[in-house]
Every structure is written in C-alpha cells, then in structure tokens.
C-alpha cells in the first residue's frame, strides 16, 4: 500500500485502500526511547534524535506516519517564554516564565520569532525525516492561537479576561494566530502530509461554546487558509458541544477523543456538507494500559462509525507500550481482512439516504385534474 497516497486520499474524502492508521497527534513512547537511545530532553533539541524517536512508532509498531515534534511549548518559547525541558522521559517541557504574564496588552510577536527557540530544530528534523523516509507520511504540529495565548499570559488570567475584556482577548488571539501562521508558512516548504494544530483550551469546559465564533473562529480560519498541506484541528475532552463549529472552520481534519460518538460527528459532518475528515479516536487509556482487546474493539467501533483517519484520541501517553500501537494497526488490518468494512459502508449510506419518491405538495385542484397530478408527483 502506498502510505502517502492512501493518507492523501483519506484527507480528500476519496476512496482508500484501508482507513489510514496514521497517528496525527504526537506519539513518543518511552519504549521507543529505550530501543533507540533517543530520549527526552535530547529529542527536543537535537534534530537527528528527534527523527530517531519520531520514526520508532513506524519502525516498531507499524504506525503509518512519522510525527514531529513532541511538545506544545515551542511557539511560546520562540515568543520569549522560559521553558524547562525537564530530564525524565515521561515528562514533556513546561513553561516556567513569560514576559506577557497577566498582561494582555503586552502580547506581541518578536521580529526573530521563526529563528528563535526550537522552531529551526523542528524544521531541520522534518527535512531529515523526509529524506530518510520518502514513502512515509510526515506529520508535524504546533499549538493553536487561543491555547498559546493562555500559555503566555496565564490560563486563569485569560479566563477572567474573557468576561471583562473580550475585545482584548480577541486581539491577543489574533496576534498569537499571526505567530502560528508564521510557523505554518515556514512548514509549507517541508513536504508534510499532515499537521496537527493542538487547541486543548477551546474545549467546552474552558471556552464557552457560545463564544467559539466570537473569539476563535476567525483566527482559526486564517490559519487553515495559510496551510498548503493537510492541517488537522485537535481539541481535547468532550467536544460534542462544538462539533458544528469545529467541522465548519475549513480544516482538513478534526481530531477528537473517545468521549465523542463518531457516528454523531459523522452525521453533523454530513448535515454541514463539510470536507473536514474525522480523526482519532482510540482511547489513550486503553493504549496506556496496553489493553489489546479493548484497543481491537475500539478500533472496530471507530471504523464502523466512519472514522476517516484512525489514531489515538489524544497525544499517546509516553508510557504506552509499542505493542498497543501495533494492536491498533493490526485491528485495522483485521477489519478489512474479515470484510467488516461492509458495515461501515452501510452506515455511510444511511447518512445520505434520500426518499425515492418526489416530495412535491399536491396543489389545490378539481377532481378532473387529480389523475394527471398524481402521475406528475409519482413520475409515472
């Protein structure tokens, strides 16, 4: 199977050989670090080691993608925040200080943003990965604008400002969107097959769903228009309340957790006539526990209900075993080997079912015209 062509077809809504088992969210496992010698924090700062770790899930578990980078602090660091890379393999970098903390009015994009921090390291790693694996989908990622703003000014402060200074919040989100767009434009030259934009802070329990359009719709659309590659919006938690919004902002994919019913998401996608593909949503809890039977059944369920690109429901926990990711890929293969895709096809047809009769109201007429009207309505 041509992995790149298969994934491209999935993003385009075309027929696929199999639903891609390509994790769009980050997958950097401790077992992969141990096998390759490319652990944290070196894999955050060394392009070669970033690739070595990024390729491990593909090499050892058959995941149909290579994902880079592995943390969500890169853009904030480039904007001037201090980041602790930490030294334990199961821990990801965290922001420890910010020049914009508790001050929306101070948020600005520095002139040397693209050349700052680890953005050049990620770009170099993508170039290395593409040369090394010309036939494997390459997936990158960055933080979304609302979440980035929360990182640099403080999420509690940002939540207060939503109520007291909504216009200032909108301005801050758009400045952060400018930063994300700079990254996206730089990545346009890297021959990516996919990119994940992580926006955990627009989940319904943080950003009220009724504020989605007011605060983040416009900056999200700006970012999607800047990408020349397939870009996926990922939001954590139960995103059911914002499915209509997330499937209508112009992204190639929407990645969501196992708390969301794929069938319901598919119905909304159909009703909106959306070209946004559904991505996910095998539970991270099952992957972390290495519960192979649960992974198998969850994979079947997601495929039955119409998931377009199969993967983890959120970033794969570092402690998850490689065999868990392998189990997901093998379950996808088993699904097709047993001909189970017929149920998927039936479910897809059910979404687009239309009555065979013509729904035309009978006009008021005298009895002499009724046979003619009947024939017209029934097309006989």
Helices and strands as residue ranges (DSSP letters): H 3-11, H 30-36, H 42-45, H 47-54, H 56-61, E 66-67, H 74-78, E 82-84, E 94-97, G 104-106, G 113-115, H 119-132, E 138-143, H 145-153, H 155-164, H 166-187, E 194-198, G 200-202, G 209-211, H 212-212, I 213-217, H 218-226, E 231-234, G 240-242, H 243-246, E 253-255, H 262-272, E 277-282, H 284-289, H 292-304, E 309-312, H 322-337, H 341-351, G 367-369, H 370-378
